Amino acid sequence: MAKILIVEDEMSIRSFLKINLQRNDFQVIEAENGEEGIRLAQIDPPDVAILDVMLPGIDGFKVCEILRKDYPNMGIIILTARTQDIDKIMGLEFGADDYMVKPFNPSELVLRIKAILRRMESNLNEGKSTILSGSFKLDTYSQKVYKNDEEIDVTPKEYMLMKIFIESEDKAFSRDELLDLVWGYNFVGDSKIVDVNIRRLRAKIEDDPSSPVFIETVWGRGYRWKKN
């Protein structure tokens, strides 16, 4: 049974989410503020964390940043009542896998949670093997990325992007193709999520992210991996 952490300060919303998730056979733990959410996650890490942005004390973005750093394989969904693109982008920058704007259909939230869990399970079931490309090595069993034998801290989405690129060196992928392959065909969000994750990944693997040599921009198309 997958474990879901809800961090939401409004009790009515928290209870509503808990009831709907339990009806779908999820184990639910809940917190009313960011500090409590982090404490509960440290005691017993959940499979997926659902974080409201507007929390008392530290906000959902900071909670997301802390959880992503400590638990790189945890699924994270940001909830926000705001509609500005900057809030969506900020959530993705801090490491969220997905976001939903309030009000939303709880059935859609359940579908997105299940999609994240399927991707996590698929990655774990790939079996132990290594993928090499120049100075890079991907361990598909542990989902770790190494450059010159030094581990690079990547999120699950960043790992999936690396794997897709390296397995198809020199192939140009459109943003829509990457969106389908990494976030799934049912993803309803903005395609900007691809650019955000590419930018974040470049900052980790490129010697000079402003002049990338591994993940190239293909103007009018998208991105491709250039083996060096």
N, C-alpha and C positions, 0 to 999 in steps of 0.2 A: 504494500500500500504506500503510494507516494505521499510524502509529507510536505505540506504547504504552510508557509509562514505568512500571516497577514499583519502588516504594520499600518494601522489606520486609527486616527484619533477619534473619529466619530463612531460612537458605539452602535448606532443604528445601521450604518453601512457595514461595519465590521461583522455584526451579527448576521446581517443579510448575506454577506459573502460566505461566512462560515457555514450557514445552513445549506446554501447551494452547493458548496464544495463537498460537504459531507454527504449530500445526496448523491454525489458522483463518486463516492467511495474514496475520497481523499482524507487523510489524517490532517487535522488543522490545529495549528498553534497560533496564538494571536497576541499582539502587543499594541498598546495605545500610544507609544512614542518611539522615537528612533533608538534611544539608549536601551530601552527594554527589548526592542527587536534584535539589536546586536547581541545583547546578553543571552537571549534565548537561542539565537543562531549558534553562538559559541558553545552552549551547553549541548545542543543536539542539532547539528546542521540540517536544515530542510533541503528538499530537492529543488523547490521553487519558492522564491520570496516575492510577495506582492507588496509594493511599497507606495504609500500615498506620498505625494510631493510635499504638501503643506502639513508638516508635523510640528508639534510643539518641541522646543529644544532644537536638536539638529534635524535638518530637513531630510526628505527622502533621497535627494541627490547625494548627500554626504553618506547616508546609510548605504546606498548603492555602491559608492566608491569603496567603503570599508569592506563590505561583504565581497565585492568582486576581487579585491586584493587578497583577502584571507581565504576565499573559497572560489577559485577560478572556474570550477565546473558547475557551480550553482546556477540555476535558471533564475532570472530576475525580470519582473514586469513592473513598470512604473505606472501608477495611476495619477492622473492630473485633471483638474477641473478647467485648466487653461487650454486655450486652443492655439496659442502662438507657436510658430515653428521653432523658436529658440528654446522653448521648454522641452519639446520633443528631442531636439538635437542635444540639449544638455544631458538628458537622461541617457541617451545613447553614448555620449562622450564619457560619462561616468561608468559605463559598462553594462547598461541594461540590455537585455535581449529583445525586449518588446515594450510597447507602451499602449495605454488605452486612455481615452479622454472620457471623463464623466459628463453626463450619465451614459452608461453602457449596458448592453444586454449581458446578464450573467452567463448565459449559455455561450456567448462568444468568448468570454474570459475562460470558461472551461475548455473550449476548443483550442485556445491559444496555449493553455497550460499543457494540454495533452500533446500538442505539436512539439513543444519544447522537450517534453519527456521522451517522445519518440525519437527525436534527434539525438538526445543524450544516450539513449539505449542503443541506437544504431551505431554510434561512435564507439561505445564500449564493446560491442559485439563484433567489431571488425577483425579481432584477433591481433596477436602481437606481430608486428612487422615494422620495418623501417623504410622510409622513403627519403632518398637523397637527391639533392640538387646543389651542385657547387659546394659552397661552404655551409649549406643548410642541411639539417637532418630532422625528420619528423618521426616521432615514435607514435604509431597509431594505437598502441595499446594504452599508453598513459596519456595520450594527446598532448605531448610536450614537444616544443620546438627548440632546436639548438642551432646556434650559429657559431662556427669554429669551436664546436664542442662545449659552448657555454649556453646554458638554458636561458631562453627568453620567455618572460611572463606574458602569456597571451590568454585572451578570453576564449570561450568555446566558439564564438562566431569568428574570431580572428584565426583560430586554428583551422576551422572549416574552409575559410578563404585561402589560407596557405596551402592546404591539401588539394583543393580544386585547382589552384594555379600551378602547383608543382607537378601534379599528375598530368597536366596538359600544357607543358611549357610552350611558349610562343603563340598559344591560341588566344585570340582576342575575345573576351567575354563582354557582352553588353551588361548594362546595369540590371535590366530585367532578368537576364539569365542568371546572374549572381543572386538576385533577390529570390528567384524560384529555388535555386540549388541550396542556398544557405538558410533562408527564412521560411521557405515552403510556398507552395502554390496558393495556399489559402491566406497568405499574409495580406492584410488590408492596409498597412501603413504606407508611408511615403518612401519613394525610391531613394530619397536623400540618405536613408539609413546605410546604403551601400557606400556612398562617398564618405560618410562619417567614419565607418569602420575601416575603410581603406586608409584614410588619413591617420587614424590611430595606429594602424598596423605599420604603416611606413615609419612613424615616429619610433617604433620599436626595432625595426629590422634594417633600416637604411642608415648608412653612415652620415648622409646629408639628406634628411627628409624633404628639403626644398628642391633637391635635384635627384629624385629617385632613380636608381639604376636596376632595381629588382622588379618592383611593380610599376610598369610603365603605363602612362595614360595614352590610350589610342583615341585620338580626337575623332569625334563623331560616332564612336563605337562604345568604348568603355575602358577596360583594363586588360593587361596581359602580363605574364611572368616572363622575365628575361633572365635566362641562366647565365651566370657569370663565373 
